[in-house]
């Protein structure tokens, strides 16, 4: 599968479009969880205006009162065309898709198809905290297979984990985060093929959360799990929400590999009642007509990754930061700062800047924090300045 390079779109960088005063008028979680004196660079919301095609799709629906129930396959068709163009993957079959409310609820519903009460679900920690929360809430058992020191899947650890969890039971699942949140790692084709081979060997069903797939930068290539040899029994969840900042407009797609079509067909019909019709319209417009905006965003995120590395080297050189190949999330190793197990708490208390604590990400999260770099360079500079202030104040205590 040959990756098709992205061309420069010529669109303006959306990360430069909004002032801090404008952003503080927002009423979403990012901007209303903390007091106004706190600078929020935590939850996965981007500080951008919406892409024009999305605005037109949503306002057009409002103008004609098109706010009923979702129907049809336009969203799946748009995703299939996007996957073919961006990832040279023509294997996304519209007939093997199902609309779900969002990616995590889709994860829950697909795991229900392939596991039962008390069954183990393997995750690669440190990983997106809802992987732990949602799996436990549905009465499955989370089993960690930690990433390697290089932030990549440790195949030996994964095989040992698969062997252990299947030793005395028939069913187990592996919840794959691809690209990985919080590290920004993009799994290679050879790694995913090895995962598929292990899953087949041990009878483990793979469910892949691929929500960050459009947010891969540079020459790195995103490889859909369902595209690799052996991935035919897998299930994937995709959405436009992260790449186009649409978390509040609920809609996602569950996708089955050829050998998992019968599993997906068992998904209850009422699951498809959960997505927002307006959300479906927005996500479809993003995938179909929002790629120029996306390319401008990717260029801005790449610049912000370099800026953050420079800022940390200058002001907080003890923080270890490996710029990720995808997502807009920076995973910061703050253990050398002397801020304890939860450096995000110290940054908030002493610097009035909010990052995500690393602790809820599971093994490997102690002493770490996650920073959202999908913001303006000015906000990024101020965030690092406040983090440095927090370290200085903590040292004087």
C-alpha positions in Angstrom: 0.0 0.0 0.0 1.6 3.2 -1.2 1.1 6.4 0.8 -0.2 9.4 -1.2 1.7 12.5 0.0 -0.3 15.5 1.1 0.1 18.6 -0.9 0.2 22.1 0.7 -3.3 23.4 0.6 -2.7 27.1 0.8 -5.4 27.4 3.4 -4.5 29.6 6.5 -3.3 27.8 9.6 -6.4 27.5 11.7 -4.3 27.4 14.9 -3.5 31.1 14.3 -7.1 32.2 13.8 -8.6 32.7 17.3 -7.5 34.9 20.2 -7.5 33.8 23.8 -10.4 36.2 24.5 -12.4 34.6 21.8 -11.6 31.1 23.1 -12.7 32.0 26.7 -16.2 32.7 25.4 -16.5 28.9 24.6 -18.7 26.9 27.1 -17.2 23.4 26.5 -15.3 21.3 29.0 -11.9 22.7 28.0 -12.8 26.2 28.8 -15.2 25.9 31.7 -13.7 23.2 33.9 -11.2 25.5 35.5 -11.3 29.1 36.8 -10.5 31.9 34.3 -7.0 32.4 35.7 -6.1 28.8 34.6 -4.7 28.3 31.0 -6.2 25.1 29.7 -4.0 22.8 27.6 -5.5 19.5 28.5 -8.6 17.8 27.1 -8.6 16.9 23.4 -10.4 20.0 22.0 -8.6 22.2 19.5 -8.4 26.0 19.6 -9.6 26.4 16.0 -12.5 27.7 14.0 -14.5 25.0 12.2 -13.7 24.2 8.6 -15.9 26.2 6.2 -17.6 23.1 4.6 -18.7 21.9 8.1 -20.1 25.3 9.0 -22.1 25.4 5.7 -23.4 21.9 6.2 -24.6 22.5 9.8 -26.0 26.0 9.2 -27.7 24.7 6.0 -29.4 22.0 8.2 -30.5 24.6 10.7 -31.9 26.8 8.0 -34.2 24.1 6.6 -34.9 22.4 9.9 -33.1 19.2 9.0 -32.7 18.0 12.5 -34.4 14.6 12.4 -32.9 11.1 12.6 -29.9 9.9 10.7 -30.3 7.6 7.7 -28.2 6.4 4.7 -24.6 5.6 4.0 -23.2 9.0 3.0 -20.9 9.1 6.1 -19.5 5.7 5.3 -19.1 6.6 1.6 -17.2 9.7 2.5 -14.9 7.9 4.9 -14.2 5.2 2.3 -13.3 7.8 -0.3 -11.1 9.6 2.3 -9.3 6.3 3.2 -8.7 5.5 -0.4 -7.2 8.9 -1.2 -5.2 9.5 2.0 -4.1 6.0 2.9 -4.4 4.2 -0.4 -6.8 1.8 1.3 -9.7 0.7 -0.9 -10.8 -2.0 1.5 -13.3 0.0 3.5 -16.5 -1.6 2.4 -19.6 0.5 3.1 -21.7 -2.6 3.6 -19.5 -3.6 6.4 -20.0 -0.5 8.5 -22.5 0.6 11.1 -23.1 4.0 12.5 -22.5 4.4 16.3 -22.9 7.4 18.6 -19.1 8.0 19.1 -15.9 6.0 19.0 -15.8 5.0 22.7 -19.5 3.9 22.7 -18.7 2.1 19.5 -15.8 0.4 21.2 -18.2 -0.8 24.0 -20.7 -2.1 21.5 -18.1 -4.0 19.4 -16.5 -5.5 22.5 -19.9 -6.7 23.5 -20.0 -8.6 20.2 -16.8 -10.5 20.7 -16.5 -10.8 24.6 -18.7 -11.7 27.5 -19.0 -10.9 31.2 -15.6 -11.0 33.0 -13.6 -11.6 29.8 -10.2 -9.9 29.6 -9.5 -6.9 27.3 -5.8 -6.2 26.7 -4.6 -2.6 26.4 -1.2 -1.0 25.8 -0.5 1.3 28.7 0.0 4.2 29.1 -3.2 4.6 27.2 -6.3 6.9 26.9 -8.0 6.6 30.3 -11.5 5.8 29.0 -10.1 2.5 27.8 -9.9 1.5 31.4 -13.1 3.2 32.5 -15.4 2.0 29.8 -14.1 -1.5 29.7 -14.5 -1.9 33.5 -18.0 -0.3 33.4 -19.1 -3.0 30.9 -17.9 -5.7 33.4 -14.8 -6.8 31.4 -11.4 -7.0 32.9 -8.6 -4.7 31.8 -5.2 -6.4 31.4 -2.2 -4.2 30.6 0.5 -5.0 28.1 2.7 -2.0 28.6 4.4 -0.3 25.6 8.2 -0.7 25.3 10.7 2.0 26.4 10.5 3.3 22.8 6.8 3.9 23.1 6.0 1.1 20.6 4.1 -2.1 21.0 6.3 -4.7 22.7 5.4 -7.8 20.8 7.0 -10.1 23.3 5.0 -8.6 26.1 1.9 -8.7 24.0 2.3 -12.4 23.2 3.0 -13.2 26.8 -0.2 -11.3 27.8 -2.3 -13.0 25.1 -1.0 -16.4 26.3 -1.9 -15.7 29.9 -5.4 -14.3 29.3 -6.4 -17.1 27.0 -4.9 -19.9 29.1 -8.2 -20.7 30.9 -10.9 -19.1 28.8 -12.2 -19.1 25.2 -12.7 -15.3 24.7 -10.4 -12.3 25.0 -10.0 -9.0 23.1 -7.3 -6.6 22.4 -8.2 -2.9 22.3 -5.7 -1.3 20.1 -5.1 2.4 20.1 -3.9 3.4 16.6 -2.4 6.0 16.4 -1.5 5.7 20.1 -2.8 8.2 22.6 -1.0 9.7 24.5 2.4 8.9 22.9 1.5 9.8 19.3 3.1 6.6 18.0 2.0 5.4 14.6 2.1 1.7 14.4 4.0 0.3 11.3 2.6 -2.2 8.9 5.0 -4.9 10.1 4.0 -4.3 13.7 0.3 -4.5 12.9 0.8 -7.7 10.9 2.6 -9.2 13.8 -0.3 -8.2 16.1 -2.7 -9.8 13.7 -0.7 -13.0 13.7 -0.6 -13.1 17.5 -4.3 -12.5 17.7 -5.0 -15.3 15.3 -2.6 -17.7 17.2 -4.3 -17.1 20.5 -7.8 -16.5 19.4 -7.9 -12.9 20.6 -10.3 -10.5 18.8 -8.9 -7.1 17.9 -10.9 -3.9 18.2 -9.0 -0.8 16.9 -9.7 2.7 18.0 -8.4 4.7 15.0 -9.9 8.0 15.8 -6.6 9.9 15.4 -5.9 8.4 12.0 -6.3 11.6 9.9 -3.8 13.4 12.3 -0.5 11.8 11.0 2.2 14.2 9.9 5.1 14.3 7.6 6.3 11.2 5.8 4.8 8.9 8.4 2.1 6.6 7.0 -1.0 5.6 8.8 -1.8 1.9 8.3 -5.4 0.8 9.0 -5.5 -2.3 11.0 -8.0 -3.9 8.8 -5.7 -3.5 5.8 -2.9 -5.7 7.1 -2.6 -9.5 6.4 -4.5 -11.3 9.2 -6.6 -8.2 10.1 -9.7 -9.7 8.4 -11.3 -10.7 11.7 -10.7 -7.2 13.2 -13.2 -4.4 14.0 -12.3 -0.7 13.8 -13.8 2.5 15.0 -13.3 5.7 13.1 -14.6 9.3 13.2 -13.9 12.8 12.0 -14.3 14.2 15.5 -10.6 14.5 16.5 -9.2 15.8 13.3 -11.9 18.4 12.7 -12.8 19.2 16.3 -16.3 17.8 16.2 -16.5 16.1 19.6 -19.8 17.9 20.4 -21.4 16.6 17.2 -21.7 12.9 17.9 -21.2 10.4 15.1 -18.8 7.6 14.4 -18.5 4.4 12.3 -17.8 0.9 13.2 -16.0 -1.0 10.4 -15.7 -4.8 10.1 -13.0 -6.8 8.3 -14.3 -9.3 5.8 -14.3 -12.1 8.4 -16.0 -10.0 11.1 -19.0 -8.9 9.0 -21.3 -11.4 10.7 -20.2 -10.0 14.1 -21.0 -6.5 13.1 -24.3 -7.6 11.7 -25.3 -8.6 15.3 -25.0 -5.1 16.6 -28.4 -4.1 17.9 -30.3 -1.8 15.5 -31.0 0.7 18.3 -27.3 1.5 18.6 -27.7 3.4 15.3 -30.3 5.7 17.0 -27.6 7.3 19.2 -25.7 9.5 16.7 -26.8 13.0 15.9 -28.1 13.6 12.4 -26.5 17.0 12.4 -23.3 15.3 13.6 -23.5 12.9 10.6 -23.8 15.8 8.3 -20.9 17.6 9.9 -18.6 14.5 9.8 -19.5 13.7 6.2 -18.7 17.3 5.1 -15.4 17.2 6.9 -14.3 14.0 5.2 -15.6 14.9 1.8 -14.8 18.6 1.6 -12.5 19.5 4.5 -9.2 18.1 3.5 -7.6 21.4 2.5 -8.4 22.7 6.0 -7.0 19.5 7.5 -3.7 19.9 5.6 -3.3 23.4 6.9 -4.0 22.1 10.4 -1.4 19.4 10.0 1.2 21.9 9.0 0.4 24.0 12.0 0.6 21.1 14.3 4.0 20.1 12.9 5.3 23.6 13.6 3.9 23.4 17.1 5.6 20.1 17.8 8.9 21.7 16.9 8.1 24.9 18.9 7.2 22.9 22.0 10.5 20.9 21.7 12.4 24.2 21.5 10.5 25.8 24.4 11.1 22.8 26.7 14.8 22.6 25.8 15.1 26.3 26.7 12.9 26.6 29.8 12.4 23.0 31.1 15.3 20.9 29.8 14.7 18.2 32.4 11.4 17.2 30.7 11.8 14.4 28.3 9.7 14.9 25.2 9.6 12.8 22.0 7.5 14.5 19.4 4.8 12.1 18.3 4.1 11.2 14.7 0.4 11.7 15.1 -2.3 13.3 17.3 -2.0 16.8 18.7 -1.1 15.5 22.2 2.4 15.7 23.7 3.4 13.1 26.3 5.8 14.7 28.8 8.1 12.7 31.1 8.5 15.1 34.0 10.0 12.6 36.5 13.3 14.6 36.7 11.5 17.7 37.8 11.0 16.5 41.4 7.2 17.2 41.2 6.1 13.8 42.4 3.9 11.3 40.9 1.4 13.9 39.5 3.3 16.8 37.9 0.1 18.1 36.3 -1.2 18.8 39.8 1.9 20.9 40.6 1.6 22.8 37.2 -2.0 23.6 38.0 -1.4 24.6 41.7 1.7 26.6 41.2 1.5 27.7 37.6 -2.2 28.0 36.9 -1.9 25.9 33.7 -4.0 22.7 33.2 -2.5 19.6 31.7 -3.8 16.0 31.9 -2.4 14.0 34.8 -0.5 10.9 33.6 -1.8 8.7 36.4 -5.2 7.8 34.8 -3.3 6.5 31.7 -2.3 3.4 33.7 1.2 1.8 34.0 3.8 4.2 32.7 1.8 7.3 33.6 3.4 8.1 36.9 5.4 11.3 36.7 4.0 12.2 33.3 1.6 14.7 32.0 -0.2 15.2 28.6 -0.3 18.5 26.9 -2.6 19.5 24.1 -0.6 21.5 21.5 -3.5 22.2 19.2 -3.5 25.8 20.1 -1.7 29.0 19.0 2.0 29.5 19.4 1.3 32.3 21.8 -0.8 30.0 24.1 1.9 27.3 23.8 4.6 29.7 24.9 2.5 30.9 27.8 1.8 27.4 28.9 5.5 26.5 29.0 6.2 29.7 30.8 3.7 28.9 33.5 5.0 25.3 33.8 8.5 26.8 34.4 7.1 29.1 37.0 5.5 26.2 38.8 8.8 24.3 38.9 10.5 27.3 40.3 7.9 27.8 43.0 7.9 24.2 43.9 11.7 24.3 44.3 11.4 27.2 46.7 9.0 25.4 49.0 
